[in-house]
Amino acid sequence: MDKKVLLIDDDESISWVITRALKTDGYAVTPVNNASDGIEALSAGYPLIILDLKLPDMDGLEVLKKVKEVSSESSVIIITAHGGMEETIEAIKIGAYDYLEKPFDIEELKILLEKAIKDKAREDEIIKLRQAVSSKYRAPSMIGTSAPMLTVFKTIGKVAPKDVTVLITGESGTGKELVAKAIHYNSPRTSGHFIALNSASIPRDLLEAELFGYEKGAFTGAVERKCGKLEAADGGTLFLDEIGEMAPGLQAKFLRVLEEHEVTPLGGNKPVRINVRIIGATNKDLEETVRKGSFREDLFYRFNVVQIKLPPLRDRREDILPLARHFIRLSEEQINTGPKELSKEVEDYLMEYGWPGNVRELENSVKRACLLSQGPVLKIEDFDLSRREVKSISGFLEEKLKGFMRGIKTFEEFNLYDTVISEVEKALISMVLRETKGNQIKASKLLGINRNTLRKKINELRIKWD
């Protein structure tokens, strides 16, 4: 922040002392002894203004109003010999940054000016962060009519108006950030900003600085104050993805944020009050990480006030084609691919594939196909052919079992469960033994079972692999 100061005071002795003292600290001070000259000088742009409330040609409060009209960003420090009076209180209401009572210690004024500079820098950083994310984060569109997704939608509807911490769990690519956005934009905080931060994408030693911000000189390379994401999200929502990646020391500090609603930037000693809703997300089993000691139990319970579990795409197959058509429309709008539609062959392909990358993989696949296709109808060759025959294990087995069931004339006294399980075990173990050329040590590791268990299964099922 520019250290230009406009000093408006009719007491020449006070002006001389202030000007001399501030210049030694690098301030460029312009002293004027009346309101008219002060108002005229505003056009030069002064981020800092020192204003006496008692002036010969105009009331100080009227001058303050003019200042705020012409230079609303300026920080105005009032100096008055009548501390505690109504006009001082009114000055703060109009927009004065702070005030000092005459006589005052010049060091008090210096401290106040430095504080005004830091606070203005913090405000500018928050505005910059909010402008950076305002175009990126908008109300989301969530697609789904499956039973698991209807449950998710109902939970969002219940939790959004309540200002509580939420934990969203699910595999990568299931849309956890979309759920967080839906909560934010359906909450009383919708006029605030939604800021997202992925804990896994930032080195652990830098994550704390990203969250809490830092003061100038807090560490090597901290050449200026930086506002943290927690402070920037004040009045809105902070979405913290992959919370399981937080280092133990940072977990303790973040727990304090949830409990005290304040942050202290690195290198600072004054906490800043914040009003932020925290939404966490993870693709890990946090309860398991708590049992292993890598995640604090008290922090887990703080996050886990309400938990929303997102289903993988393979468990909501009726949503696959509506989602695909939605991504086609997005491709038309965002990358001008022109109108596209799915062929029957592609529909079958999309429904059969296991989608280990979930909705994110589906979106990328559809957009890629829209770009590569030569006509209005998406064909199978427009998709990644290396995955064409790949299906989920559950989908593959379901397809085979349907054929098997059609061949059974009657189910009376038919031990279907034991028969299927034993046959699947036999086929799987035989295949693995063939792949490992009969090496039972390698086979047991590949299967994830004990070597003695493998031997027992070979004998029980009379498995041969030669």
C-alpha positions in Angstrom: 0.0 0.0 0.0 1.2 3.5 -0.9 2.4 5.4 2.2 1.0 8.8 1.0 -0.6 10.7 3.9 -2.9 13.7 3.7 -2.9 15.6 7.0 -5.8 18.0 7.6 -5.3 20.0 10.8 -5.3 23.7 11.5 -2.9 23.4 14.4 0.5 24.1 12.8 2.5 22.8 15.7 0.8 19.5 15.6 1.1 19.3 11.8 4.8 20.0 12.0 5.4 17.3 14.6 3.4 14.7 12.8 4.9 15.5 9.4 8.5 15.3 10.7 7.9 12.1 12.6 6.2 10.3 9.8 8.7 11.3 7.1 11.4 9.5 9.1 9.4 6.3 8.7 9.1 6.7 4.9 5.7 8.4 4.7 5.1 11.1 2.2 3.0 13.6 4.1 1.0 16.5 2.6 -0.2 18.9 5.4 -3.1 21.3 4.8 -4.6 23.6 7.5 -8.2 23.9 6.3 -11.1 21.8 5.0 -11.2 23.4 1.5 -7.6 22.7 0.7 -8.0 19.2 2.1 -11.0 18.4 -0.1 -9.2 19.8 -3.2 -6.1 17.6 -2.5 -8.2 14.4 -2.5 -7.9 14.2 -6.3 -4.2 13.3 -5.9 -5.3 10.1 -4.2 -4.3 9.5 -0.6 -4.7 6.0 0.8 -4.2 7.4 4.3 -5.8 10.6 5.7 -5.4 12.1 9.2 -8.3 14.5 9.9 -8.9 16.9 12.7 -12.7 17.2 13.6 -12.4 20.8 14.5 -11.5 22.9 11.5 -12.0 26.7 10.9 -14.0 26.6 7.6 -16.0 23.4 7.9 -17.2 20.8 10.4 -14.9 17.7 10.4 -17.8 15.3 10.0 -18.8 17.1 6.8 -15.2 16.8 5.5 -15.3 13.1 6.3 -18.5 12.6 4.3 -16.8 14.4 1.4 -13.7 12.2 1.7 -15.9 9.0 1.6 -17.7 10.3 -1.5 -14.5 11.2 -3.4 -12.1 8.5 -2.0 -14.1 5.7 -0.3 -11.0 3.4 -0.2 -9.0 5.9 1.9 -8.4 5.0 5.6 -9.3 8.0 7.7 -7.9 8.5 11.2 -9.7 11.1 13.2 -7.8 13.2 15.7 -9.9 15.0 18.3 -9.6 16.9 21.6 -13.1 15.7 22.5 -12.7 11.9 22.8 -15.8 10.1 23.7 -18.2 12.6 22.4 -21.1 11.8 20.0 -19.3 13.3 17.0 -16.4 10.9 17.4 -18.9 7.9 17.4 -20.7 9.4 14.4 -17.3 9.7 12.6 -16.8 5.9 13.0 -20.3 5.3 11.7 -19.6 7.4 8.6 -16.5 5.3 7.9 -13.5 6.6 9.8 -11.0 3.9 10.3 -10.2 4.8 13.9 -9.5 7.9 16.1 -7.0 9.3 18.6 -7.5 11.7 21.4 -5.4 14.8 21.7 -2.8 14.9 23.1 -1.5 11.6 21.8 1.8 9.8 21.6 3.2 10.0 18.0 4.1 6.3 18.3 0.4 5.5 18.8 -0.3 7.2 15.5 2.5 5.2 13.7 1.1 2.0 15.1 -2.4 2.9 13.9 -1.2 3.9 10.4 0.7 0.5 10.1 -2.4 -1.3 11.2 -4.5 0.6 8.6 -2.0 -0.4 5.9 -2.1 -4.1 6.9 -5.9 -4.2 7.1 -6.2 -2.5 3.7 -3.8 -5.1 2.2 -5.9 -7.9 3.7 -9.1 -6.4 2.2 -7.4 -6.1 -1.2 -6.3 -9.7 -1.0 -9.7 -10.9 -0.1 -11.3 -9.0 -3.0 -8.7 -10.4 -5.4 -9.3 -14.0 -4.2 -13.1 -13.5 -4.4 -12.8 -12.0 -7.9 -10.6 -15.0 -9.0 -13.2 -17.5 -7.8 -16.4 -15.7 -8.6 -16.4 -16.7 -12.3 -15.2 -20.2 -11.6 -17.7 -21.3 -8.9 -21.3 -21.0 -9.9 -24.5 -22.8 -8.8 -24.0 -26.5 -10.0 -26.3 -28.7 -12.0 -26.6 -32.2 -10.5 -28.1 -34.9 -12.7 -29.7 -38.1 -11.3 -33.0 -39.8 -10.7 -31.6 -43.1 -9.2 -32.6 -44.0 -5.6 -29.1 -43.4 -4.2 -29.0 -39.9 -5.7 -32.5 -39.0 -4.6 -31.3 -39.8 -1.1 -28.3 -37.4 -1.6 -30.6 -34.7 -2.9 -32.9 -35.0 0.1 -30.0 -34.8 2.5 -28.7 -31.7 0.7 -32.1 -30.1 1.1 -32.2 -30.8 4.8 -28.6 -29.7 5.6 -28.2 -26.7 3.4 -30.2 -24.2 5.5 -28.5 -25.4 8.7 -25.1 -23.8 9.3 -23.4 -27.0 10.3 -20.1 -28.7 9.2 -20.6 -31.4 6.6 -18.5 -34.3 5.5 -18.9 -35.6 2.0 -17.5 -39.1 1.3 -17.1 -41.1 -1.9 -14.7 -42.4 -4.5 -12.7 -40.0 -6.7 -14.8 -38.5 -9.5 -18.2 -39.0 -7.9 -18.9 -35.3 -7.7 -18.1 -34.3 -4.1 -17.4 -30.7 -5.0 -20.7 -30.4 -6.8 -22.5 -31.5 -3.6 -20.6 -28.9 -1.6 -21.6 -26.2 -4.1 -25.2 -27.3 -4.0 -25.2 -27.0 -0.2 -23.6 -23.5 -0.4 -25.9 -22.2 -3.1 -29.0 -23.4 -1.3 -28.0 -22.0 2.0 -28.3 -18.5 3.6 -24.6 -18.0 2.6 -25.4 -18.0 -1.1 -24.5 -14.3 -1.4 -21.0 -15.2 0.1 -18.2 -16.9 -1.8 -17.6 -20.5 -2.3 -13.8 -21.3 -2.1 -12.4 -24.7 -2.8 -9.0 -26.1 -1.7 -7.7 -29.6 -2.4 -5.4 -30.7 0.4 -3.9 -33.4 -1.7 -2.8 -31.1 -4.5 -0.7 -28.8 -2.2 2.5 -29.9 -0.5 2.0 -30.4 3.2 4.5 -27.7 4.2 2.6 -25.1 2.1 -1.0 -26.1 3.0 -1.0 -24.3 6.3 0.1 -21.0 4.6 -2.7 -21.5 2.0 -5.3 -22.0 4.7 -4.2 -19.4 7.3 -2.3 -16.9 5.2 0.9 -15.2 6.4 2.4 -11.9 7.4 5.3 -10.3 5.6 8.6 -11.8 6.7 6.9 -14.9 8.3 9.3 -17.1 6.3 11.8 -16.9 3.5 10.0 -15.7 0.4 7.1 -14.0 2.3 7.7 -10.6 0.8 4.2 -9.3 1.5 1.2 -10.3 3.5 -1.0 -12.9 2.0 -4.6 -13.6 2.9 -5.5 -17.3 3.6 -8.4 -19.2 2.1 -10.2 -19.3 5.5 -10.2 -15.5 5.8 -11.1 -15.1 2.1 -14.2 -17.3 2.6 -15.5 -15.1 5.4 -19.2 -14.9 5.1 -19.3 -17.9 2.7 -18.2 -21.5 2.5 -14.8 -23.2 2.4 -14.7 -26.6 0.7 -11.7 -28.5 1.8 -11.2 -31.6 -0.3 -9.2 -34.7 0.7 -9.0 -33.7 4.4 -7.4 -37.0 5.2 -4.2 -35.6 3.7 -3.7 -32.9 6.4 -0.6 -33.3 8.5 -1.1 -34.0 12.2 0.1 -30.6 13.3 -2.2 -28.8 10.9 -5.1 -31.0 12.0 -4.7 -29.6 15.5 -4.6 -26.0 14.3 -7.6 -26.6 12.1 -9.6 -28.1 15.0 -9.1 -24.8 16.8 -10.5 -22.9 13.8 -13.7 -25.0 14.0 -13.9 -24.5 17.8 -12.9 -20.8 18.1 -13.9 -19.4 14.7 -10.7 -17.4 14.3 -7.5 -17.7 12.4 -4.0 -16.4 13.1 -1.8 -15.9 10.0 1.7 -17.4 10.0 4.1 -14.9 11.6 1.2 -13.0 13.2 0.1 -12.8 16.8 -3.4 -11.3 16.4 -6.2 -13.7 15.7 -8.8 -12.7 13.0 -12.4 -13.6 13.6 -14.1 -15.4 10.7 -17.6 -16.6 9.9 -17.1 -19.5 7.5 -19.0 -22.7 6.9 -16.6 -25.6 6.5 -17.4 -28.6 4.2 -14.9 -31.4 4.1 -14.6 -34.3 1.7 -12.5 -37.4 1.4 -12.3 -40.6 -0.7 -10.7 -42.4 2.3 -12.3 -44.3 5.1 -11.7 -41.7 7.8 -12.8 -43.9 10.6 -10.1 -46.4 9.6 -7.5 -43.6 9.5 -8.6 -42.6 13.0 -8.1 -46.1 14.2 -4.6 -46.1 12.6 -3.8 -42.8 14.4 -3.2 -40.7 11.2 -6.3 -38.6 11.7 -7.4 -37.0 14.9 -10.6 -38.5 16.4 -11.8 -35.1 17.7 -11.3 -33.5 14.3 -13.2 -36.4 12.7 -16.2 -35.8 14.9 -16.1 -32.1 14.3 -16.2 -32.7 10.6 -18.7 -35.6 10.8 -21.7 -33.6 12.1 -23.5 -34.6 8.9 -22.1 -37.1 6.4 -23.2 -37.4 2.8 -22.1 -40.6 1.1 -21.9 -40.3 -2.7 -22.5 -43.6 -4.6 -20.1 -44.7 -7.4 -21.4 -44.4 -10.9 -21.6 -48.2 -11.2 -24.2 -48.2 -8.4 -26.4 -45.7 -10.2 -26.4 -47.0 -13.7 -29.8 -45.5 -14.6 -28.1 -42.1 -14.4 -25.4 -42.9 -16.9 -27.2 -42.0 -20.1 -28.9 -38.8 -18.7 -25.4 -37.7 -17.5 -23.9 -38.5 -20.9 -26.5 -36.4 -22.7 -25.9 -33.6 -20.2 -22.2 -33.7 -21.0 -23.0 -33.6 -24.7 -25.0 -30.4 -24.2 -22.1 -28.9 -22.2 -19.7 -29.8 -25.1 -22.0 -28.0 -27.5 -22.1 -24.9 -25.3 -18.5 -24.8 -24.1 -16.4 -26.1 -27.0 -18.8 -25.6 -29.9 -18.9 -29.3 -31.0 -22.3 -28.9 -32.6 -25.4 -31.0 -31.9 -24.6 -34.6 -31.1 -26.5 -37.7 -30.1 -25.7 -41.2 -28.9 -26.0 -44.2 -31.1 -27.5 -47.4 -29.7 -24.1 -49.1 -29.8 -22.7 -46.3 -27.7 -25.5 -46.4 -25.2 -24.9 -50.1 -24.7 -21.2 -49.5 -24.3 -21.7 -46.7 -21.7 -24.1 -48.9 -19.7 -21.8 -51.9 -19.7 -18.6 -50.2 -18.8 -17.5 -50.2 -15.1 -16.5 -46.5 -14.9 -13.8 -46.7 -12.2 -13.2 -43.0 -12.6 -16.9 -42.4 -12.0 -18.7 -39.3 -13.3 -15.5 -37.4 -14.0 -14.4 -40.2 -16.3 -17.7 -40.3 -18.1 -17.6 -36.5 -18.6 -14.1 -36.6 -20.1 -15.0 -39.6 -22.3 -18.1 -37.9 -23.7 -16.3 -34.6 -24.4 -13.5 -36.4 -26.1 -15.9 -38.3 -28.3 -17.7 -35.1 -29.2 -14.5 -33.5 -30.3 -13.3 -36.6 -32.3 -16.6 -37.4 -34.0 -17.1 -36.4 -37.6 -20.9 -36.5 -37.7 -23.9 -35.7 -35.5 -24.1 -39.3 -34.1 -21.5 -40.5 -31.6 -20.1 -43.9 -32.6 -18.1 -46.4 -30.7 -15.0 -45.5 -32.6 -15.2 -42.0 -31.2 -14.5 -43.4 -27.8 -11.3 -44.9 -26.4 -11.2 -48.3 -28.1 -8.7 -49.6 -25.6 -11.5 -49.7 -23.0 -14.2 -51.0 -25.4 -14.3 -54.5 -24.0 -13.6 -53.6 -20.4 -16.5 -54.2 -18.0 -16.9 -54.1 -14.3 -16.5 -57.5 -12.5 -20.1 -57.2 -11.2 -21.4 -56.3 -14.7 -19.6 -59.2 -16.3 -20.7 -61.7 -13.7 -24.3 -60.4 -13.8 -24.4 -60.9 -17.6 -23.0 -64.5 -17.3 -25.3 -65.4 -14.5 -28.3 -64.3 -16.5 -27.4 -66.7 -19.2 -26.8 -69.5 -16.6 -30.2 -68.8 -15.0 -32.0 -69.1 -18.3 -30.6 -72.6 -18.7 -32.1 -73.8 -15.4 -35.5 -75.4 -15.8 -36.5 -75.4 -12.1 -35.1 -73.9 -8.9 -36.6 -76.5 -6.6 -34.0 -77.9 -4.2 -31.3 -76.2 -6.3 -28.3 -75.0 -4.1 -27.8 -72.0 -6.3 -25.6 -69.9 -3.9 -23.1 -72.6 -3.0 -22.9 -73.8 -6.6 -22.2 -70.3 -8.1 -19.6 -69.4 -5.4 -17.7 -72.6 -5.7 -17.6 -72.4 -9.5 -16.4 -68.8 -9.4 -13.7 -69.7 -6.9 -12.6 -72.6 -8.9 -12.5 -70.6 -12.2 -10.6 -67.7 -10.6 -8.0 -69.8 -8.7 -7.4 -72.0 -11.8 -6.8 -68.9 -14.0 -4.4 -67.3 -11.4 -2.4 -70.6 -11.1 -2.1 -70.8 -14.9 -0.9 -67.2 -15.0 1.7 -67.8 -12.3 2.7 -71.2 -13.8 1.7 -73.1 -10.7 3.7 -70.9 -8.3 1.5 -71.0 -5.2 3.4 -68.3 -3.4 2.8 -65.8 -6.2 -0.8 -67.0 -6.7 -1.7 -66.6 -3.0 -0.3 -63.0 -3.1 -2.2 -62.2 -6.2 -5.4 -63.6 -4.8 -4.8 -61.9 -1.4 -5.3 -65.1 0.6 -3.1 -67.2 2.8 -1.0 -69.9 1.1 -2.5 -72.6 3.4 -6.0 -71.3 2.4 -5.0 -71.6 -1.3 -3.8 -75.2 -0.8 -7.1 -76.1 1.0 -9.2 -74.6 -1.8 -7.1 -76.5 -4.4 -7.9 -79.8 -2.6 -11.5 -79.0 -1.8 -12.4 -77.8 -5.3 -10.1 -80.3 -7.1 -8.5 -77.6 -9.1 -6.2 -78.4 -12.0 -4.3 -75.8 -14.0 -2.0 -77.7 -16.3 
